[in-house]
Amino acid sequence: MAAFVDAAGRGRLAIVVFADVVDGHDGERTVAADEADTRLDVYLAAHLRCSRSRAQQAIAAADVLVNGRAARASQRLRAGDRVEAELADSPVAAGLVPEALALSVCFEDDELLVVDKPARMVVHPAGDITRGTLANALMHRWGAEPRLVHRLDRDTSGLMVVARTAAAQERLTDQFRRRTVRKHYVTLVHGRVAKPEGALAAPIDRDRKNRLKMVCCAPGEGREALTLYTVRQQWPEFALLDIEIKTGRTHQIRVHCAHLGHPVVADEMYGKGRTAQVHAAGHRAAIAALGRQFLHAARLSFEHPGTGAALVFESPLHPELVAMLAALAGEAAPG
């Protein structure tokens, strides 16, 4: 797959560099015969149109895989090697169409904006989706392209920070890279969770049978991923979890919860068929009424890229999520 890069050397998408895809999936390309024996960092810098040091940072953070495994910057590539990249700080397309879309803005100054994203809103244009995205809305609000530093899936709601300047983007990206940004989520999952708290550390890679899905894989393969959870409340067939992610892999919470045997409620990709197994007809109806997965980015904290001040933001559950919990009211079980 060819990289999508404009004349100024800027990535067309805000998240990926090797593929034009939907919902933040990372992309890949295959090393050509005339590119064999090239160092990985040199190859990456050439295709991303970024500095070699930036490429080395991405490689060190395991944001780049070669044939599904983490690699060294000095690794020499072979013809046919599959190189995957998952970056979050490439600019959005210069041709982005401004749209006057309603946004719930929690904070805004000259350097950044924090927004409470609704479910069903895509973060940036990809594939056939060119309108109705958060990036379109911010282009209209600012008259300039937004600089994304992370993302939420289309059907995940909650808090996101977006940079307004190149300097803010660089400093925020560095915070994400150093894992000093704190990201807390609330999710409702199927089944009663046995342990009141735990850590999920299974690496994550792309599903080779379905390129739109991610899967947990063996140690040494894929990208490092760490998810911490605490059970907030349980019902006979559901559990409400507080989750903190220490890494930001594609679909991380959804993949890890499914791997644990407790997929996120209404997640058709990783929990297909689970709604039909719910015994109470009223609960099945409530899930159907959700219209999105039960996953919400509820708390976000980081340092202001300009002043260094500690910023903390919280977002209450959106109305459709509250309605789902109300449908479960009266059936809470001890523990």
Summary of the structure (lengths in Angstrom):
residues: 335
radius of gyration: 20.1
end to end distance: 49.8
largest distance: 65.8
contacts: 1099
relative contact order: 0.13
helix: 22%
strand: 27%
